[in-house]
Amino acid sequence: MIKVRILDRCEFCDGEAYLFVSEDVDANGDTFDRYRPCEMCHGSGNRVKWVGLRELSDLMERFIALEPDYLELARDKPVSQYQDSRDSAGI
């Protein structure tokens, strides 16, 4: 079976790359948060994932479905802010 290596969001840190450790106090008495890099993704927020070709094609189809239809957007006439505000005000 052929597999492809992709980068996916790290599920341990939810793509944030750093995890909260504790609250600390500095020399002035102000509190601040301490963070450390995620050990699973090494502070990148991404994890390597191996997927089969069928799953890769499903992922690509879902990604393409999220893109807007640029040809349809090009046919629409631009609306000025003035015109838009008058329309929304009901004038």
URDAUR-V690141 format. One line per field, one symbol per residue. ss: DSSP state (~ for helix, > for strand, _ for the rest). phi: phi as a letter, one per 20 degrees, with the letter a starting at -180 (. if undefined). Layout:
BEGIN
ss: ???
phi: ???
END
This chain:
BEGIN
ss: __>>>>>>>________>>>>>>>>_____>>>>>>>________>>>>>>>~~~~~~~~~~~~~~___~~~~~~_____~~~~~~~~~__
phi: .eccececffffdlmfmcdfdaecdefeneebedccffffdlmendcfcecfffffffffffffffffefffffffffdfffffffffene
END
